[in-house]
Amino acid sequence: MKDNKKNVTIAIFAAIIVVLQLVATFINFGSFPITLTLIPIIVAGAIYGPAIGALMGTVFGVIVALMVITGADPSGATMLAIHPVITISVCILKGTLCGLCSALTYKALKNKNEKLAIVLASAVAPIVNTGTLFICLILFFESNFATMVSAFMSINFLIELLTNVLLAPGLLGIIHSSARYN
């Protein structure tokens, strides 16, 4: 029964990630969508550990890749036209890494200070997500394109960082509180 509950909860987290990413594709600053999807990735990784954090990040990455392929993400579609394999790979890699690194951060610190652990995990997710994309831009794309895209990424990053650090700790607290009463 406990495994069923865990599997259902993980599936619910995955469904929330899919829906949030589909909605977030249409909330843009410049041509980059603002990612609200990192919050359930952070929380799932904090509750179930690094493997599930990475899995939830991969779900996010696959949805981002699909949005890029369909043209729903204009900047991603531009990148896809220049370097298709690299673009799809980085979409999935950045998601997987942000989920993994966020969950590892939480796991490493939760026994010392759980509030600090979730705040830092909430910061790590957008740092890794945006940082991985930024490194890809520098390594594989022409410098003028990378510079232009980076300007929009920096504002999106600040919005995502602030949103994650403010919302993920509260959501995890609510989940922990409700779990104590069940």
Backbone as CSV, one residue per row, in Angstrom:
resi,resn,N_x,N_y,N_z,CA_x,CA_y,CA_z,C_x,C_y,C_z
1,MET,0.820,-1.197,0.000,0.000,0.000,0.000,0.861,1.258,0.000
2,LYS,1.926,1.229,0.804,2.801,2.398,0.889,3.469,2.678,-0.458
3,ASP,3.909,1.617,-1.175,4.509,1.795,-2.497,3.501,2.375,-3.481
4,ASN,2.243,1.924,-3.404,1.212,2.470,-4.280,1.019,3.957,-4.036
5,LYS,0.976,4.350,-2.769,0.798,5.764,-2.419,1.975,6.589,-2.953
6,LYS,3.175,6.064,-2.789,4.364,6.761,-3.289,4.308,6.894,-4.806
7,ASN,3.989,5.813,-5.505,3.921,5.839,-6.967,2.857,6.813,-7.467
8,VAL,1.703,6.821,-6.802,0.629,7.737,-7.192,1.071,9.180,-6.957
9,THR,1.716,9.433,-5.832,2.185,10.790,-5.529,3.230,11.246,-6.543
10,ILE,4.137,10.374,-6.907,5.151,10.704,-7.915,4.476,10.977,-9.265
11,ALA,3.485,10.179,-9.612,2.749,10.405,-10.867,2.017,11.747,-10.833
12,ILE,1.483,12.107,-9.675,0.811,13.408,-9.538,1.825,14.539,-9.712
13,PHE,2.999,14.398,-9.099,4.052,15.401,-9.293,4.397,15.520,-10.784
14,ALA,4.537,14.403,-11.466,4.862,14.426,-12.893,3.764,15.124,-13.696
15,ALA,2.501,14.847,-13.364,1.385,15.491,-14.060,1.378,16.999,-13.816
16,ILE,1.663,17.403,-12.587,1.737,18.836,-12.269,2.852,19.492,-13.074
17,ILE,3.982,18.816,-13.193,5.109,19.341,-13.970,4.708,19.533,-15.427
18,VAL,4.034,18.549,-15.995,3.604,18.643,-17.397,2.660,19.834,-17.581
19,VAL,1.652,19.931,-16.729,0.667,21.008,-16.858,1.322,22.373,-16.644
20,LEU,2.127,22.504,-15.596,2.788,23.788,-15.347,3.697,24.201,-16.495
21,GLN,4.420,23.243,-17.069,5.318,23.600,-18.168,4.540,23.983,-19.414
22,LEU,3.445,23.310,-19.673,2.613,23.679,-20.822,2.053,25.090,-20.652
23,VAL,1.587,25.416,-19.451,1.080,26.757,-19.172,2.214,27.779,-19.212
24,ALA,3.341,27.445,-18.606,4.478,28.373,-18.533,5.044,28.709,-19.907
25,THR,4.852,27.852,-20.862,5.342,28.116,-22.220,4.748,29.406,-22.771
26,PHE,3.587,29.788,-22.268,2.918,30.976,-22.774,3.088,32.189,-21.861
27,ILE,3.896,32.057,-20.799,4.239,33.184,-19.925,5.687,33.527,-20.215
28,ASN,5.884,34.524,-21.048,7.236,34.828,-21.525,7.726,36.182,-21.054
29,PHE,9.024,36.246,-20.871,9.722,37.521,-20.786,10.664,37.517,-21.971
30,GLY,10.451,38.403,-22.904,11.184,38.292,-24.160,10.685,37.042,-24.849
31,SER,11.592,36.249,-25.327,11.167,35.026,-26.007,11.389,33.775,-25.162
32,PHE,11.778,33.944,-23.894,11.977,32.795,-23.008,10.812,32.655,-22.048
33,PRO,10.270,31.444,-21.915,9.216,31.234,-20.924,9.783,31.265,-19.506
34,ILE,8.963,31.743,-18.583,9.336,31.730,-17.169,8.903,30.379,-16.609
35,THR,9.848,29.659,-16.049,9.607,28.287,-15.612,9.118,28.245,-14.167
36,LEU,7.847,27.893,-14.000,7.273,27.685,-12.673,7.401,26.217,-12.261
37,THR,7.820,25.415,-13.187,7.839,23.969,-13.034,8.901,23.473,-12.061
38,LEU,9.872,24.297,-11.758,10.933,23.832,-10.860,10.417,23.571,-9.449
39,ILE,9.358,24.242,-9.044,8.845,24.081,-7.676,8.435,22.630,-7.391
40,PRO,7.592,21.983,-8.207,7.277,20.583,-7.900,8.477,19.650,-8.059
41,ILE,9.431,20.011,-8.909,10.651,19.195,-9.031,11.432,19.259,-7.725
42,ILE,11.573,20.450,-7.179,12.299,20.647,-5.910,11.612,19.881,-4.783
43,VAL,10.305,20.032,-4.685,9.552,19.404,-3.596,9.579,17.882,-3.723
44,ALA,9.382,17.353,-4.915,9.420,15.894,-5.115,10.797,15.350,-4.763
45,GLY,11.853,16.054,-5.159,13.211,15.621,-4.830,13.476,15.664,-3.332
46,ALA,12.922,16.673,-2.657,13.100,16.776,-1.200,12.374,15.643,-0.484
47,ILE,11.211,15.285,-0.959,10.420,14.236,-0.298,10.964,12.839,-0.611
48,TYR,11.270,12.575,-1.887,11.596,11.218,-2.321,13.058,10.976,-2.678
49,GLY,13.886,12.009,-2.658,15.311,11.802,-2.867,15.810,12.143,-4.262
50,PRO,17.125,12.041,-4.431,17.777,12.449,-5.680,17.304,11.705,-6.934
51,ALA,17.035,10.418,-6.843,16.605,9.679,-8.041,15.267,10.213,-8.555
52,ILE,14.354,10.484,-7.649,13.049,11.024,-8.053,13.197,12.481,-8.473
53,GLY,14.061,13.234,-7.818,14.338,14.598,-8.265,14.838,14.601,-9.699
54,ALA,15.768,13.705,-10.010,16.291,13.596,-11.377,15.196,13.158,-12.343
55,LEU,14.362,12.209,-11.932,13.265,11.741,-12.787,12.293,12.886,-13.085
56,MET,11.915,13.646,-12.064,10.995,14.759,-12.273,11.640,15.829,-13.162
57,GLY,12.936,16.047,-12.981,13.659,16.968,-13.857,13.672,16.487,-15.295
58,THR,13.788,15.192,-15.477,13.764,14.621,-16.831,12.394,14.798,-17.474
59,VAL,11.333,14.609,-16.697,9.974,14.854,-17.215,9.882,16.304,-17.706
60,PHE,10.355,17.225,-16.889,10.392,18.643,-17.264,11.196,18.846,-18.545
61,GLY,12.379,18.251,-18.614,13.236,18.401,-19.788,12.599,17.877,-21.059
62,VAL,11.914,16.755,-20.964,11.244,16.190,-22.140,10.119,17.120,-22.607
63,ILE,9.358,17.678,-21.677,8.282,18.606,-22.051,8.874,19.869,-22.684
64,VAL,9.959,20.380,-22.119,10.634,21.544,-22.714,11.077,21.204,-24.145
65,ALA,11.675,20.029,-24.317,12.118,19.609,-25.652,10.935,19.552,-26.622
66,LEU,9.799,19.030,-26.185,8.614,18.977,-27.038,8.113,20.379,-27.391
67,MET,8.183,21.298,-26.436,7.769,22.682,-26.703,8.718,23.335,-27.714
68,VAL,9.989,23.002,-27.615,10.979,23.517,-28.567,10.711,22.948,-29.963
69,ILE,10.502,21.641,-30.037,10.274,20.978,-31.335,9.018,21.507,-32.018
70,THR,7.974,21.773,-31.235,6.714,22.253,-31.823,6.738,23.744,-32.122
71,GLY,7.770,24.446,-31.670,7.863,25.888,-31.905,7.156,26.721,-30.862
72,ALA,6.605,26.103,-29.825,5.927,26.850,-28.761,6.908,27.681,-27.943
73,ASP,8.166,27.302,-27.938,9.232,28.055,-27.270,10.092,28.688,-28.375
74,PRO,9.865,29.977,-28.691,10.543,30.601,-29.836,12.074,30.605,-29.749
75,SER,12.626,30.903,-28.580,14.096,30.893,-28.458,14.645,29.495,-28.630
76,GLY,13.960,28.535,-28.043,14.371,27.145,-28.207,14.274,26.695,-29.655
77,ALA,13.228,27.152,-30.342,13.076,26.797,-31.752,14.209,27.383,-32.589
78,THR,14.653,28.586,-32.238,15.800,29.191,-32.926,17.059,28.372,-32.677
79,MET,17.259,27.977,-31.434,18.414,27.137,-31.109,18.329,25.802,-31.855
80,LEU,17.131,25.243,-31.929,16.913,23.963,-32.607,17.307,24.052,-34.082
81,ALA,16.986,25.178,-34.711,17.327,25.355,-36.120,18.845,25.410,-36.335
82,ILE,19.574,25.884,-35.335,21.025,26.017,-35.455,21.729,24.702,-35.111
83,HIS,21.367,24.112,-33.968,21.989,22.866,-33.485,20.909,21.945,-32.895
84,PRO,20.228,21.165,-33.726,19.103,20.364,-33.229,19.462,19.352,-32.137
85,VAL,20.494,18.561,-32.339,20.832,17.519,-31.363,21.278,18.137,-30.038
86,ILE,22.098,19.148,-30.120,22.572,19.821,-28.902,21.398,20.458,-28.167
87,THR,20.499,21.094,-28.889,19.361,21.768,-28.253,18.474,20.773,-27.514
88,ILE,18.105,19.679,-28.153,17.252,18.682,-27.497,17.988,18.057,-26.311
89,SER,19.263,17.766,-26.496,20.056,17.169,-25.412,20.131,18.088,-24.205
90,VAL,20.373,19.376,-24.442,20.502,20.295,-23.317,19.152,20.524,-22.629
91,CYS,18.052,20.486,-23.376,16.722,20.597,-22.750,16.534,19.510,-21.700
92,ILE,16.862,18.293,-22.073,16.668,17.158,-21.157,17.736,17.158,-20.062
93,LEU,18.977,17.431,-20.423,20.071,17.429,-19.443,19.872,18.474,-18.363
94,LYS,19.513,19.689,-18.738,19.380,20.754,-17.741,18.253,20.449,-16.758
95,GLY,17.182,19.841,-17.241,16.099,19.456,-16.346,16.516,18.364,-15.380
96,THR,17.149,17.333,-15.923,17.602,16.215,-15.084,18.588,16.699,-14.030
97,LEU,19.546,17.505,-14.441,20.559,17.993,-13.499,19.972,18.907,-12.429
98,CYS,19.015,19.766,-12.804,18.456,20.658,-11.781,17.680,19.865,-10.738
99,GLY,16.957,18.831,-11.163,16.246,17.988,-10.199,17.191,17.201,-9.314
100,LEU,18.229,16.645,-9.913,19.215,15.866,-9.171,19.978,16.742,-8.176
101,CYS,20.517,17.845,-8.638,21.347,18.709,-7.780,20.540,19.336,-6.657
102,SER,19.304,19.721,-6.958,18.431,20.279,-5.930,18.164,19.242,-4.833
103,ALA,17.835,18.021,-5.234,17.553,16.950,-4.264,18.803,16.584,-3.464
104,LEU,19.956,16.556,-4.118,21.208,16.265,-3.394,21.515,17.346,-2.367
105,THR,21.260,18.593,-2.723,21.470,19.706,-1.784,20.578,19.542,-0.568
106,TYR,19.304,19.266,-0.803,18.364,19.076,0.299,18.791,17.897,1.180
107,LYS,19.119,16.793,0.546,19.506,15.587,1.287,20.746,15.837,2.149
108,ALA,21.721,16.590,1.616,22.967,16.842,2.346,22.750,17.735,3.567
109,LEU,21.729,18.582,3.544,21.570,19.584,4.604,20.358,19.382,5.514
110,LYS,19.433,18.513,5.138,18.158,18.431,5.864,18.304,18.049,7.338
111,ASN,19.282,17.231,7.679,19.437,16.829,9.081,20.094,17.909,9.935
112,LYS,20.771,18.853,9.284,21.399,19.958,10.008,20.423,21.110,10.198
113,ASN,19.734,21.482,9.108,18.797,22.597,9.155,17.840,22.445,7.968
114,GLU,16.651,21.920,8.228,15.733,21.605,7.135,15.265,22.850,6.383
115,LYS,15.043,23.956,7.094,14.603,25.181,6.399,15.689,25.699,5.471
116,LEU,16.923,25.706,5.947,18.038,26.124,5.096,18.188,25.160,3.919
117,ALA,18.002,23.876,4.174,18.135,22.858,3.121,17.161,23.112,1.981
118,ILE,15.896,23.403,2.292,14.917,23.600,1.219,15.121,24.940,0.527
119,VAL,15.548,25.960,1.254,15.822,27.256,0.614,16.994,27.114,-0.353
120,LEU,18.059,26.458,0.082,19.214,26.280,-0.809,18.882,25.357,-1.986
121,ALA,18.122,24.304,-1.730,17.690,23.422,-2.831,16.845,24.207,-3.832
122,SER,16.028,25.125,-3.326,15.193,25.963,-4.192,16.030,26.919,-5.031
123,ALA,17.168,27.325,-4.510,18.069,28.192,-5.275,18.904,27.385,-6.269
124,VAL,19.300,26.198,-5.873,20.147,25.360,-6.734,19.434,24.994,-8.035
125,ALA,18.145,24.694,-7.974,17.421,24.255,-9.178,17.504,25.276,-10.320
126,PRO,17.149,26.552,-10.114,17.266,27.485,-11.239,18.710,27.814,-11.606
127,ILE,19.605,27.756,-10.634,21.026,27.996,-10.945,21.528,26.925,-11.912
128,VAL,21.230,25.673,-11.623,21.683,24.575,-12.487,20.935,24.596,-13.818
129,ASN,19.625,24.813,-13.783,18.822,24.844,-15.004,19.325,25.934,-15.955
130,THR,19.430,27.157,-15.466,19.871,28.269,-16.306,21.361,28.170,-16.609
131,GLY,22.138,27.746,-15.632,23.586,27.619,-15.832,23.937,26.613,-16.911
132,THR,23.240,25.496,-16.944,23.485,24.481,-17.973,23.163,25.034,-19.359
133,LEU,22.053,25.743,-19.463,21.698,26.358,-20.740,22.736,27.409,-21.144
134,PHE,23.151,28.216,-20.199,24.136,29.265,-20.472,25.457,28.670,-20.963
135,ILE,25.914,27.620,-20.305,27.153,26.948,-20.732,27.001,26.405,-22.154
136,CYS,25.849,25.823,-22.446,25.581,25.319,-23.803,25.652,26.451,-24.826
137,LEU,25.048,27.588,-24.486,25.079,28.728,-25.410,26.506,29.181,-25.693
138,ILE,27.302,29.264,-24.649,28.695,29.710,-24.808,29.502,28.712,-25.643
139,LEU,29.304,27.425,-25.386,30.109,26.403,-26.060,29.705,26.148,-27.513
140,PHE,28.411,26.232,-27.807,27.951,25.732,-29.101,27.299,26.761,-30.020
141,PHE,27.061,27.963,-29.544,26.355,28.940,-30.370,27.209,30.175,-30.603
142,GLU,26.948,30.855,-31.692,27.671,32.063,-32.085,27.532,33.118,-30.991
143,SER,28.576,33.890,-30.744,28.634,34.777,-29.580,27.552,35.853,-29.573
144,ASN,27.185,36.436,-30.709,26.132,37.459,-30.713,24.785,36.862,-30.301
145,PHE,24.482,35.672,-30.792,23.242,34.991,-30.419,23.265,34.679,-28.925
146,ALA,24.376,34.147,-28.440,24.498,33.792,-27.025,24.350,35.027,-26.140
147,THR,24.933,36.152,-26.542,24.846,37.387,-25.758,23.408,37.889,-25.697
148,MET,22.720,37.886,-26.826,21.336,38.354,-26.877,20.432,37.482,-26.004
149,VAL,20.564,36.195,-26.155,19.733,35.265,-25.383,20.049,35.375,-23.892
150,SER,21.309,35.545,-23.541,21.719,35.637,-22.140,21.102,36.832,-21.429
151,ALA,20.890,37.930,-22.142,20.274,39.109,-21.538,18.866,38.785,-21.041
152,PHE,18.076,38.085,-21.849,16.735,37.700,-21.427,16.781,36.620,-20.354
153,MET,17.742,35.715,-20.472,17.871,34.629,-19.488,18.125,35.181,-18.101
154,SER,18.901,36.254,-17.965,19.251,36.766,-16.643,18.017,37.271,-15.909
155,ILE,17.101,37.935,-16.600,15.879,38.418,-15.961,14.973,37.240,-15.620
156,ASN,14.814,36.303,-16.550,14.033,35.100,-16.262,14.599,34.352,-15.069
157,PHE,15.920,34.242,-15.023,16.571,33.538,-13.924,16.209,34.184,-12.587
158,LEU,16.275,35.500,-12.504,15.967,36.188,-11.238,14.518,35.967,-10.825
159,ILE,13.605,35.994,-11.792,12.190,35.737,-11.498,12.010,34.302,-11.003
160,GLU,12.630,33.345,-11.681,12.516,31.938,-11.292,13.148,31.693,-9.926
161,LEU,14.310,32.275,-9.687,14.987,32.103,-8.404,14.113,32.615,-7.266
162,LEU,13.605,33.816,-7.417,12.763,34.413,-6.380,11.500,33.589,-6.157
163,THR,10.846,33.177,-7.227,9.624,32.372,-7.127,9.894,31.057,-6.407
164,ASN,10.969,30.382,-6.787,11.300,29.088,-6.164,11.608,29.238,-4.686
165,VAL,12.436,30.216,-4.352,12.868,30.386,-2.957,11.686,30.805,-2.076
166,LEU,10.730,31.518,-2.638,9.567,31.922,-1.852,8.505,30.833,-1.743
167,LEU,8.285,30.065,-2.805,7.164,29.122,-2.810,7.502,27.682,-2.419
168,ALA,8.639,27.166,-2.846,8.954,25.752,-2.577,9.033,25.434,-1.080
169,PRO,9.695,26.267,-0.258,9.734,25.936,1.179,8.342,25.885,1.805
170,GLY,7.468,26.797,1.434,6.113,26.791,1.971,5.331,25.568,1.540
171,LEU,5.466,25.195,0.274,4.768,24.011,-0.230,5.262,22.746,0.476
172,LEU,6.561,22.624,0.644,7.089,21.453,1.358,6.586,21.436,2.803
173,GLY,6.537,22.592,3.427,6.010,22.674,4.800,4.567,22.226,4.884
174,ILE,3.756,22.627,3.925,2.347,22.214,3.894,2.246,20.702,3.719
175,ILE,3.044,20.143,2.828,3.017,18.697,2.597,3.454,17.943,3.854
176,HIS,4.527,18.406,4.497,4.984,17.753,5.732,3.910,17.846,6.824
177,SER,3.261,18.985,6.945,2.217,19.162,7.958,1.038,18.245,7.705
178,SER,0.594,18.156,6.460,-0.546,17.288,6.158,-0.182,15.824,6.328
179,ALA,1.071,15.454,6.073,1.500,14.056,6.235,1.461,13.639,7.691
180,ARG,1.707,14.576,8.597,1.679,14.258,10.032,0.278,13.926,10.509
181,TYR,-0.736,14.470,9.829,-2.133,14.245,10.247,-2.773,13.054,9.561
182,ASN,-2.091,12.427,8.634,-2.670,11.271,7.926,-2.194,9.976,8.488
